[in-house]
Amino acid sequence: MKNILMNEEMTKAILDGRKTQTRRAGITNHGRYIIDDDLLKSYKLSNQNILKCGKYQKDEIIWVREPAKIDMCFTEEIHFHYLADNTTSKLNIPKRFIKDGFVADWMAHCNGVPNGCIKEMARIFLKITDVRVDRLQDISRSDIWKEGYQTTLDNRENITKYDWWIRLWNKTAPKDYRWEDNPYVFVYEFERVNKDGSKLC
């Protein structure tokens, strides 16, 4: 099962039911970015086949790699919490993180989990319900809501939906993939499900 990395803010938006869509730099399953029309044409693929190059496919179940931190580490067990909502949990340490009787340093030192939680910690599962390729700047107002935008009573900066989205995207955008570059992106719509793909109760 594949995973998708989400930061603390976006994980919380999923938990709150506000985020049902995500845009990802147009990286294909060949490990290349779709940056411009020339590169897109170089694939010599129809639009339908381009979708098959996306990292995730329609109806696929994936797990969310969300930020987490170790609170306590014992010989065979760790206690940790998810940063999005401070929910606590515990886990038997997977064997791959134990070598010569010692656990991985990030566990032993009670650090944050590198690059988000490991798969054994996963608690959020998503079913991809639709996939398409768009230009980044073609995002609609309604899609910004689906990306997790939330109005607040304490909006001192008077940030518009587009301002919020541009800041959010540019915080993690790879080189040549910022808002100003208007690259192609894969747009993934999703719904939360149980690990086996069944609907949440």
Number of C-alpha atoms within 10 A of each C-alpha: 8 12 18 15 15 17 17 16 15 20 24 18 19 23 13 10 13 17 24 20 21 18 19 17 21 24 17 17 12 9 11 12 19 23 19 13 10 9 12 16 11 9 12 10 13 10 11 10 11 17 19 16 19 23 18 23 18 17 14 15 23 22 23 23 23 28 22 24 21 22 18 15 19 12 12 14 15 18 18 25 19 23 18 18 12 11 10 14 13 15 13 12 19 12 10 8 13 14 9 5 10 12 21 13 11 15 23 16 13 16 15 19 17 11 13 21 22 17 14 10 19 16 14 17 22 23 24 20 16 16 20 18 19 16 17 24 15 10 15 11 12 10 16 18 17 20 22 22 21 13 11 8 5 7 9 7 6 10 11 12 15 15 10 14 18 16 13 16 17 14 9 12 14 11 8 12 21 18 17 11 14 16 20 24 23 25 23 22 21 24 18 22 18 16 18 8 15 10 11 10 5
